Amino acid sequence: MAGSPNIVSGIMKRSFASILAALGMGASAQDAPPQAAVMAELRAKALAVKPADIGLASSEYAGAVWGVLMETGVKEGMVYTLVVLADGSTSLYFSNGGGVIGAGEHAPVRAAGMALLREASQKSMEALPTATTPLPAVGQVVFYFLSSGGTLKYTAAEKELGEGKNPFSNLFYAGHAVIAQVRKSEEARSRSAK
């Protein structure tokens, strides 16, 4: 992604704030709504998905990543989770409830998601196997790679990733490119609903 890392970081924060606003989830949300349990369940299902579950042949994905979750700890009790699967499914969940499901139906979102998966397949060799999938701490980003080698994990500071100072920065940027497309599709949907 071209541009100064500080500019990139600012753009990503504005994109995330726009999504929250479009979903009616401003920064002042205090208590976790009942939807939080639903979002936690959707996250768990995404982490457990296998190629056959989404209509893909396991042989197609031998050694490749068929799903990636990018999770960011925003503030205490608030995490957002981007889920991209190789069948084109793309969702964005918020730990305190709410989110966007089915964004991969839009061609620009799907294209950005496929780019994220390609980058994830390249970086997955540098990730470590994990049996646990905790949410990230505030200021941290965790990538979970769903692959034939099991679930793999990589964690880094959001600031380091955003400033291009981490080997996984391009994956982080690719994730935010997906989020930007989700935001655009949600804004278009909101305009057409009026």
C-alpha positions as CSV (number, residue, x, y, z in Angstrom):
1,M,0.0,0.0,0.0
2,A,1.5,3.3,-1.0
3,G,1.7,6.3,1.3
4,S,3.2,7.2,4.6
5,P,2.6,4.7,7.4
6,N,1.1,7.4,9.6
7,I,-1.3,8.3,6.8
8,V,-2.2,4.7,6.3
9,S,-2.8,4.2,10.0
10,G,-5.1,7.3,10.1
11,I,-7.0,6.1,7.1
12,M,-7.6,2.7,8.7
13,K,-8.8,4.3,11.9
14,R,-11.3,6.5,10.0
15,S,-12.5,3.5,8.0
16,F,-13.2,1.5,11.2
17,A,-14.9,4.5,12.8
18,S,-17.1,4.9,9.6
19,I,-18.1,1.2,9.8
20,L,-19.0,1.6,13.5
21,A,-21.1,4.7,12.7
22,A,-22.9,3.0,9.8
23,L,-23.8,0.2,12.1
24,G,-25.0,2.6,14.8
25,M,-22.2,1.5,17.1
26,G,-20.4,4.7,18.1
27,A,-17.4,4.7,20.4
28,S,-19.6,5.3,23.4
29,A,-21.1,1.8,23.6
30,Q,-20.9,0.9,27.3
31,D,-22.6,-2.5,27.9
32,A,-22.3,-5.5,25.7
33,P,-25.7,-6.0,23.9
34,P,-27.3,-9.5,23.7
35,Q,-25.9,-9.8,20.2
36,A,-22.4,-10.2,21.7
37,A,-23.1,-13.9,22.4
38,V,-24.2,-14.4,18.8
39,M,-21.0,-12.7,17.5
40,A,-18.9,-15.0,19.7
41,E,-20.7,-18.0,18.3
42,L,-20.2,-16.9,14.7
43,R,-16.5,-16.3,15.5
44,A,-16.1,-19.8,17.0
45,K,-17.8,-21.3,13.9
46,A,-15.5,-19.4,11.6
47,L,-12.4,-20.7,13.5
48,A,-13.7,-24.3,13.2
49,V,-14.6,-24.2,9.5
50,K,-13.1,-26.9,7.2
51,P,-12.9,-26.7,3.4
52,A,-15.7,-29.2,2.9
53,D,-18.0,-27.1,5.2
54,I,-17.9,-24.3,2.6
55,G,-18.0,-26.5,-0.5
56,L,-14.3,-26.7,-1.2
57,A,-12.2,-29.8,-2.0
58,S,-9.5,-30.2,0.7
59,S,-7.1,-31.3,-2.0
60,E,-7.4,-27.8,-3.6
61,Y,-6.1,-26.3,-0.4
62,A,-3.3,-28.7,0.6
63,G,-0.7,-26.3,1.9
64,A,-2.8,-23.2,1.3
65,V,-4.9,-21.0,3.6
66,W,-8.6,-21.3,3.1
67,G,-9.6,-18.8,5.7
68,V,-8.1,-16.0,7.7
69,L,-9.3,-14.1,10.7
70,M,-7.7,-10.7,11.5
71,E,-8.7,-9.5,15.0
72,T,-7.8,-6.2,16.6
73,G,-8.1,-5.1,20.2
74,V,-9.5,-1.6,20.0
75,K,-10.2,-0.9,23.6
76,E,-11.0,-2.8,26.8
77,G,-13.8,-5.3,25.9
78,M,-13.9,-4.2,22.2
79,V,-12.4,-6.4,19.5
80,Y,-13.3,-6.5,15.8
81,T,-12.9,-9.6,13.8
82,L,-12.6,-9.8,10.0
83,V,-13.3,-13.2,8.6
84,V,-12.5,-14.1,5.0
85,L,-13.0,-17.6,3.6
86,A,-11.9,-19.1,0.2
87,D,-15.5,-19.5,-0.9
88,G,-15.8,-15.7,-0.9
89,S,-17.6,-15.4,2.4
90,T,-16.6,-12.2,4.2
91,S,-17.8,-10.9,7.5
92,L,-16.9,-8.3,10.1
93,Y,-17.9,-9.0,13.7
94,F,-17.7,-6.8,16.8
95,S,-17.1,-8.5,20.2
96,N,-19.7,-6.2,21.8
97,G,-22.3,-7.2,19.2
98,G,-23.2,-6.3,15.7
99,G,-21.3,-6.6,12.5
100,V,-21.6,-7.3,8.8
101,I,-22.3,-10.7,7.5
102,G,-22.3,-11.7,3.8
103,A,-20.3,-8.8,2.5
104,G,-18.5,-11.2,0.1
105,E,-21.6,-11.1,-2.1
106,H,-20.2,-7.8,-3.4
107,A,-17.5,-8.1,-6.1
108,P,-15.1,-5.5,-4.8
109,V,-15.3,-7.1,-1.3
110,R,-14.7,-10.5,-2.8
111,A,-11.7,-9.4,-4.8
112,A,-10.1,-7.7,-1.8
113,G,-10.8,-10.9,0.2
114,M,-9.1,-13.1,-2.3
115,A,-6.1,-10.8,-2.3
116,L,-6.0,-11.1,1.5
117,L,-6.1,-14.9,1.2
118,R,-3.2,-14.9,-1.3
119,E,-1.1,-12.8,1.1
120,A,-2.1,-15.0,4.0
121,S,-1.0,-18.1,2.2
122,Q,2.4,-16.5,1.7
123,K,2.8,-15.4,5.3
124,S,1.3,-18.6,6.9
125,M,4.7,-20.3,6.9
126,E,5.9,-17.7,9.4
127,A,3.0,-18.3,11.8
128,L,2.9,-20.8,14.6
129,P,0.4,-23.7,15.2
130,T,-2.0,-22.9,18.0
131,A,-4.6,-24.9,19.9
132,T,-6.2,-21.8,21.5
133,T,-7.7,-18.7,19.9
134,P,-8.0,-16.0,22.5
135,L,-9.1,-12.5,21.5
136,P,-6.2,-10.0,21.2
137,A,-5.3,-7.5,23.9
138,V,-5.8,-3.7,23.4
139,G,-3.5,-2.5,20.7
140,Q,-2.7,-6.0,19.4
141,V,-3.6,-7.7,16.2
142,V,-3.8,-11.4,15.8
143,F,-4.1,-13.3,12.6
144,Y,-5.5,-16.8,12.6
145,F,-4.8,-18.8,9.4
146,L,-7.1,-21.8,8.7
147,S,-5.0,-24.3,6.7
148,S,-4.3,-28.0,6.1
149,G,-1.7,-27.7,8.8
150,G,-4.3,-26.7,11.3
151,T,-4.9,-23.3,12.8
152,L,-1.8,-21.1,12.8
153,K,-1.4,-17.8,14.7
154,Y,0.6,-14.6,14.5
155,T,0.3,-11.7,16.9
156,A,1.8,-8.2,16.6
157,A,1.3,-4.6,17.8
158,E,-1.2,-2.7,15.7
159,K,1.0,0.3,15.6
160,E,4.0,-1.7,14.3
161,L,1.9,-3.3,11.6
162,G,0.3,0.0,10.6
163,E,3.6,1.8,10.3
164,G,5.0,-0.9,8.0
165,K,7.6,-2.1,10.6
166,N,6.5,-5.7,10.7
167,P,6.9,-8.5,8.2
168,F,3.1,-9.0,8.3
169,S,2.3,-5.3,7.6
170,N,1.3,-6.1,4.0
171,L,-1.2,-8.7,5.3
172,F,-2.5,-6.1,7.8
173,Y,-2.9,-3.6,4.9
174,A,-4.7,-6.3,2.8
175,G,-7.1,-6.9,5.7
176,H,-7.8,-3.2,5.9
177,A,-8.4,-3.1,2.2
178,V,-11.2,-5.6,2.7
179,I,-12.6,-3.6,5.6
180,A,-12.6,-0.5,3.4
181,Q,-14.6,-2.4,0.7
182,V,-17.0,-3.7,3.4
183,R,-17.5,-0.1,4.5
184,K,-18.2,1.1,1.0
185,S,-20.7,-1.7,0.4
186,E,-22.5,-0.9,3.7
187,E,-22.6,2.8,2.8
188,A,-24.1,2.0,-0.6
189,R,-26.6,-0.3,1.0
190,S,-27.6,2.4,3.5
191,R,-28.0,5.0,0.8
192,S,-30.2,2.7,-1.3
193,A,-32.3,1.8,1.7
194,K,-33.3,5.5,2.2
